[in-house]
Amino acid sequence: MSTSIGFQPLATADPDMDLEMQAQPLHRHTQEQVDDEDLEPITTAPRRPFPRKPTLSDRVEKLTDSAIKGLGPILITVAFLLLSVCIFCFFSVIIPYHYTWNEGQGFFGNLGYILNMVWSSYLVWGIMANYYYAVRTPAGSVLDGVKNAPNEALFQVVLSEMECYTEVPPTCKRCMLPKPERTHHCSVCKKCVLKYDHHCPWIHNCVGHFNHRYFLMFLTYLSTACFYFVIMGVGPFLLAADLESGDNWPYWLDRSLMAFAEVLAVAIGVAVGGMGCWHWFLTLTAQTTLEQYNNAYIKKMCKKRGETFTNMYDFGIFGNLMDFFNVGPRGHYPWYTAFLPLRIPPIGNGKRFERSGRGFVLDFGEEDDDMV
């Protein structure tokens, strides 16, 4: 069903860049696509439908969206405090429990202490940097790079950034703007988000094209740190839980805080680790959360018809990793940057994507939103 094609990576883009910097030619790779000159351009923007009377479910949905949006700053503060407690306990109790700096033994005599401090500091850097990037980086919207313009001109500019369009382009029924591929409407943010995955209240932001990398790496660093914390913290936890030892607690930090941090690390590790595994599966298969549900449905329909489903964005595990992290021959950065918590933009502007072959696109229509 699919044909092998040569890959021409889109230029690295940033949501704050001007349209002229982002608009670059895209390699055409399917014979079914029609040349642009054979199409008549859209000259008018779609009219906004007549508003209907809101129902009870509409009011509940609006109230839920407002609550999720309002909880965002509170949840960010809670997350920062919980992370700070665990980090503080690790360096104040766990490291001194296992290692101490021995004067006069030099570098090799204190190698265990040095390696654990370097590894722990690297994990903390990865957690904090990626969490900050995930919160502060806009996920990407249809109007990224589009300057102020009248409605008709705005409609035309957005169309010009899409890979191709017909006389009736896909249009969001809420935003009333063209909807690029892999774009979906978020009812919390009230806008269409590029390569939309989901809205996360813990980062007070959507997970989309421009910050998906940071979200995934935050989950990865955090789950790894929790596992490391739990293993290293068993001894201090048992000592803290032994109330019969009386004053035999050699650390100035209260033992109850250490016990709380150990239990918290277990809970966060299980929850975040499970979510991290799920998002790594999506990354390796070139899908978002919504696309995975759509693809599962389409795959079932294709199987009933005796056909084989092909994910049009899947270039294989290594190709998908290179696309996601913008590294290697398919990207613009060296391999090692995938392991460093650096602010690296993704490939392309999020409105056009390379395809490995033919596939299916499912339009949600008026239900094209998500609140999870």
C-alpha positions as CSV (number, residue, x, y, z in Angstrom):
1,M,0.0,0.0,0.0
2,S,2.9,2.3,0.8
3,T,5.9,3.2,-1.3
4,S,9.4,3.9,-0.3
5,I,10.2,7.6,-0.5
6,G,13.2,9.8,0.0
7,F,13.1,11.9,3.2
8,Q,13.6,15.6,3.0
9,P,13.4,17.0,6.5
10,L,11.4,20.1,7.2
11,A,13.4,23.0,8.6
12,T,13.5,23.3,12.4
13,A,10.8,25.7,13.5
14,D,9.8,27.6,16.5
15,P,6.3,28.8,17.5
16,D,7.5,32.4,17.8
17,M,9.2,32.5,14.4
18,D,7.8,34.7,11.6
19,L,5.8,33.0,8.8
20,E,8.5,33.8,6.3
21,M,11.0,31.8,8.4
22,Q,8.7,28.8,8.7
23,A,7.2,28.5,5.2
24,Q,9.5,26.2,3.3
25,P,8.8,23.9,0.4
26,L,7.6,20.4,1.2
27,H,8.7,17.3,-0.7
28,R,5.7,15.8,-2.5
29,H,5.7,12.1,-2.1
30,T,2.4,10.6,-3.2
31,Q,1.1,10.4,-6.8
32,E,-2.4,10.9,-5.6
33,Q,-1.8,14.5,-4.5
34,V,-2.9,17.1,-7.0
35,D,-0.7,19.9,-8.1
36,D,-1.4,23.2,-6.5
37,E,-1.9,25.0,-9.8
38,D,-4.9,22.7,-10.6
39,L,-6.8,23.9,-7.6
40,E,-8.8,27.1,-7.3
41,P,-7.8,29.0,-4.1
42,I,-10.4,29.7,-1.4
43,T,-11.4,33.3,-1.6
44,T,-13.7,33.5,1.4
45,A,-13.5,32.3,4.9
46,P,-16.3,30.0,6.2
47,R,-19.2,31.7,7.9
48,R,-19.7,31.0,11.6
49,P,-22.8,28.8,12.2
50,F,-25.8,30.2,13.9
51,P,-25.3,29.7,17.7
52,R,-27.5,27.1,19.3
53,K,-28.9,27.2,22.8
54,P,-26.4,25.6,25.3
55,T,-27.6,22.4,26.8
56,L,-26.9,21.0,30.3
57,S,-24.0,19.0,29.1
58,D,-22.5,22.1,27.4
59,R,-22.7,24.0,30.7
60,V,-21.1,21.1,32.6
61,E,-18.3,20.8,30.0
62,K,-17.7,24.6,30.2
63,L,-17.6,24.4,34.0
64,T,-15.2,21.5,33.9
65,D,-12.9,23.2,31.4
66,S,-12.8,26.3,33.6
67,A,-12.0,24.2,36.7
68,I,-9.1,22.5,34.9
69,K,-7.7,25.7,33.7
70,G,-8.0,27.3,37.1
71,L,-6.3,24.4,38.8
72,G,-3.3,24.6,36.5
73,P,-1.2,27.1,38.5
74,I,-2.1,25.3,41.8
75,L,-1.0,21.9,40.5
76,I,2.3,23.4,39.2
77,T,3.0,24.8,42.6
78,V,2.1,21.4,44.3
79,A,4.3,19.6,41.8
80,F,7.2,21.9,42.5
81,L,6.9,21.5,46.3
82,L,6.7,17.7,46.1
83,L,9.7,17.5,43.9
84,S,11.6,19.9,46.2
85,V,10.8,17.7,49.2
86,C,12.1,14.6,47.5
87,I,15.3,16.3,46.2
88,F,16.0,17.8,49.6
89,C,15.6,14.5,51.4
90,F,17.8,12.7,48.8
91,F,20.8,15.0,49.2
92,S,20.3,15.6,53.0
93,V,19.7,12.0,54.1
94,I,20.1,9.3,51.4
95,I,23.4,10.4,50.0
96,P,25.0,10.8,53.5
97,Y,23.5,7.5,54.5
98,H,25.4,5.6,51.8
99,Y,28.4,7.8,51.1
100,T,30.6,10.3,53.0
101,W,33.4,12.4,51.8
102,N,36.7,11.1,53.2
103,E,39.4,13.6,53.5
104,G,42.9,12.5,52.3
105,Q,41.6,9.7,50.1
106,G,41.6,11.7,46.9
107,F,39.4,11.3,43.8
108,F,39.5,7.5,43.6
109,G,38.9,7.1,47.3
110,N,35.7,9.1,47.0
111,L,34.7,7.8,43.6
112,G,31.3,6.3,44.7
113,Y,30.4,9.6,46.3
114,I,31.4,11.6,43.3
115,L,29.6,9.3,40.8
116,N,26.3,9.4,42.8
117,M,26.4,13.1,43.1
118,V,27.0,13.6,39.4
119,W,24.2,11.1,38.5
120,S,21.8,12.6,40.9
121,S,22.5,16.1,39.8
122,Y,22.0,15.1,36.2
123,L,18.6,13.6,37.0
124,V,17.6,16.7,38.9
125,W,18.7,18.9,36.0
126,G,16.7,16.8,33.6
127,I,13.5,16.9,35.7
128,M,13.5,20.6,36.4
129,A,14.6,21.7,32.9
130,N,12.2,19.6,31.0
131,Y,9.3,20.5,33.4
132,Y,10.0,24.2,32.9
133,Y,10.2,23.8,29.1
134,A,6.9,21.7,29.1
135,V,5.2,24.4,31.1
136,R,6.6,27.5,29.3
137,T,6.7,26.3,25.7
138,P,3.4,26.8,23.8
139,A,2.2,23.5,22.3
140,G,1.6,25.3,19.0
141,S,-1.6,26.7,17.4
142,V,-2.9,27.3,13.9
143,L,-2.1,31.0,14.1
144,D,1.6,30.5,14.9
145,G,3.7,32.8,12.7
146,V,0.6,34.5,11.2
147,K,0.5,38.2,11.7
148,N,-2.6,40.3,12.2
149,A,-4.7,40.3,9.1
150,P,-8.4,40.5,8.1
151,N,-10.4,37.3,8.3
152,E,-10.2,36.4,4.6
153,A,-6.5,37.1,4.4
154,L,-5.9,35.2,7.6
155,F,-7.8,32.2,6.2
156,Q,-5.7,32.3,3.1
157,V,-2.4,32.5,5.0
158,V,-3.2,29.5,7.1
159,L,-4.2,27.5,4.0
160,S,-0.8,28.4,2.4
161,E,1.0,26.8,5.3
162,M,-0.9,23.5,5.1
163,E,0.5,20.7,2.9
164,C,-2.3,20.8,0.4
165,Y,-5.9,21.8,0.3
166,T,-9.0,21.3,-1.8
167,E,-12.0,23.4,-2.6
168,V,-13.4,22.4,0.8
169,P,-10.5,22.3,3.2
170,P,-10.8,20.7,6.7
171,T,-12.1,23.5,9.0
172,C,-12.5,23.5,12.8
173,K,-16.1,24.1,13.6
174,R,-15.2,25.9,16.8
175,C,-12.3,28.1,15.7
176,M,-13.6,28.6,12.1
177,L,-10.1,28.3,10.8
178,P,-8.5,25.7,8.5
179,K,-7.4,22.6,10.5
180,P,-4.0,21.2,9.5
181,E,-3.4,17.5,9.7
182,R,-2.9,16.1,13.3
183,T,-4.5,19.2,14.7
184,H,-7.3,19.0,17.2
185,H,-9.3,21.5,19.2
186,C,-8.7,21.8,23.0
187,S,-11.8,22.8,24.9
188,V,-9.7,24.0,27.8
189,C,-7.4,26.3,25.9
190,K,-10.2,27.3,23.4
191,K,-8.0,26.8,20.3
192,C,-6.7,24.2,17.9
193,V,-3.4,22.7,18.9
194,L,-0.8,21.4,16.4
195,K,-0.1,17.6,16.7
196,Y,-2.4,17.6,19.7
197,D,-1.9,14.8,22.3
198,H,-3.8,15.9,25.4
199,H,-4.3,18.8,27.8
200,C,-2.3,18.2,31.0
201,P,-3.4,20.3,34.0
202,W,-0.1,19.4,35.8
203,I,1.8,21.6,33.3
204,H,-1.1,24.0,32.8
205,N,-0.6,23.5,29.0
206,C,-1.5,21.3,26.1
207,V,1.0,18.6,25.0
208,G,1.5,19.3,21.3
209,H,4.0,19.7,18.5
210,F,6.4,22.1,20.2
211,N,6.5,20.7,23.8
212,H,5.8,17.0,23.4
213,R,9.6,16.2,23.6
214,Y,9.9,18.0,26.9
215,F,6.8,16.3,28.4
216,L,8.1,12.9,27.4
217,M,11.6,13.5,28.8
218,F,10.1,15.0,32.0
219,L,8.2,11.7,32.5
220,T,11.4,9.7,31.7
221,Y,13.7,11.6,34.0
222,L,11.1,11.7,36.8
223,S,10.3,8.0,36.7
224,T,14.0,7.1,36.6
225,A,14.7,9.4,39.5
226,C,11.8,7.9,41.5
227,F,13.1,4.3,40.9
228,Y,16.6,5.4,42.0
229,F,15.3,7.2,45.0
230,V,13.2,4.2,46.2
231,I,16.1,1.8,45.9
232,M,18.6,4.1,47.6
233,G,16.1,5.1,50.2
234,V,15.2,1.7,51.6
235,G,17.8,1.9,54.3
236,P,17.0,5.4,55.5
237,F,13.3,4.6,55.3
238,L,13.6,1.6,57.6
239,L,15.7,3.6,60.0
240,A,13.2,6.4,60.0
241,A,10.3,3.9,60.5
242,D,12.1,2.3,63.5
243,L,10.5,4.5,66.2
244,E,12.0,2.2,68.9
245,S,15.4,3.5,68.1
246,G,14.5,6.7,69.9
247,D,17.0,9.5,69.2
248,N,19.2,7.3,67.1
249,W,18.5,9.4,64.0
250,P,21.8,11.0,62.9
251,Y,20.3,13.6,60.5
252,W,18.9,17.0,61.3
253,L,16.0,16.5,58.9
254,D,12.9,15.0,60.6
255,R,12.5,11.3,60.1
256,S,8.8,11.6,59.2
257,L,9.7,13.8,56.2
258,M,12.1,11.1,55.0
259,A,9.4,8.4,55.4
260,F,6.9,10.6,53.5
261,A,9.4,11.2,50.7
262,E,10.0,7.4,50.2
263,V,6.2,6.7,50.0
264,L,5.7,9.6,47.7
265,A,8.5,8.4,45.4
266,V,6.8,5.0,45.1
267,A,3.5,6.5,44.3
268,I,4.9,9.0,41.7
269,G,7.1,6.4,40.2
270,V,4.2,4.0,39.5
271,A,1.9,6.7,38.1
272,V,4.5,8.6,36.1
273,G,6.3,5.5,35.0
274,G,3.1,4.0,33.6
275,M,2.3,7.2,31.7
276,G,5.9,7.4,30.5
277,C,5.8,3.9,29.1
278,W,2.6,4.8,27.3
279,H,4.1,7.9,25.7
280,W,7.2,6.1,24.7
281,F,5.0,3.5,22.9
282,L,3.3,6.4,21.1
283,T,6.6,7.9,20.2
284,L,8.1,4.7,18.8
285,T,4.9,4.2,16.7
286,A,4.6,7.8,15.5
287,Q,1.2,8.4,17.1
288,T,-0.4,10.8,19.5
289,T,-2.9,9.7,22.2
290,L,-5.9,10.6,20.0
291,E,-4.4,9.1,16.9
292,Q,-3.8,5.8,18.7
293,Y,-7.5,5.5,19.4
294,N,-8.4,6.5,15.9
295,N,-5.8,4.1,14.4
296,A,-7.1,1.2,16.5
297,Y,-10.6,1.8,15.2
298,I,-9.5,2.1,11.6
299,K,-7.3,-0.9,11.9
300,K,-10.3,-2.9,13.1
301,M,-12.3,-1.7,10.1
302,C,-9.5,-2.5,7.7
303,K,-9.2,-6.0,9.2
304,K,-12.9,-6.7,8.6
305,R,-12.4,-5.7,4.9
306,G,-9.3,-7.8,4.5
307,E,-7.1,-4.8,4.1
308,T,-3.9,-3.8,5.9
309,F,-3.8,-0.6,7.9
310,T,-0.7,1.6,7.5
311,N,0.1,4.6,9.7
312,M,1.1,7.3,7.3
313,Y,3.5,8.9,9.7
314,D,5.4,5.8,10.8
315,F,9.0,5.6,9.5
316,G,10.0,2.7,11.8
317,I,11.4,2.9,15.3
318,F,14.7,4.6,14.5
319,G,13.1,6.9,12.0
320,N,10.4,7.9,14.4
321,L,13.0,8.6,17.1
322,M,15.0,10.8,14.8
323,D,11.9,12.7,13.8
324,F,10.7,13.2,17.4
325,F,14.0,14.3,18.8
326,N,15.1,16.1,15.7
327,V,18.4,14.3,15.6
328,G,20.5,12.2,13.2
329,P,20.3,12.1,9.4
330,R,16.6,12.9,9.5
331,G,17.0,15.8,11.9
332,H,19.2,18.8,12.5
333,Y,21.0,18.0,15.7
334,P,23.6,15.3,16.8
335,W,22.4,12.1,18.5
336,Y,23.7,13.0,22.0
337,T,21.4,16.0,22.3
338,A,18.5,13.5,22.8
339,F,20.0,12.7,26.2
340,L,20.5,16.3,27.3
341,P,17.7,18.5,28.8
342,L,18.3,21.2,26.2
343,R,15.7,23.4,24.5
344,I,15.6,22.0,21.0
345,P,12.7,22.7,18.7
346,P,11.0,19.9,16.7
347,I,11.2,19.4,12.9
348,G,8.8,21.6,10.9
349,N,6.1,24.1,11.9
350,G,3.5,21.4,13.0
351,K,1.2,22.1,10.0
352,R,2.8,19.8,7.5
353,F,4.3,16.4,8.1
354,E,6.3,13.9,6.0
355,R,4.4,10.7,5.2
356,S,5.7,7.3,4.7
357,G,2.8,6.3,2.4
358,R,-1.0,6.3,2.1
359,G,-3.1,6.3,5.2
360,F,-6.3,7.5,6.8
361,V,-7.2,10.8,8.6
362,L,-10.3,10.7,10.8
363,D,-12.0,14.1,11.4
364,F,-13.7,14.4,14.8
365,G,-15.9,17.2,13.6
366,E,-17.8,19.0,16.4
367,E,-16.5,16.5,19.0
368,D,-12.9,17.4,18.2
369,D,-11.7,18.3,21.7
370,D,-10.2,16.7,24.7
371,M,-10.0,17.5,28.4
372,V,-7.7,14.8,29.9
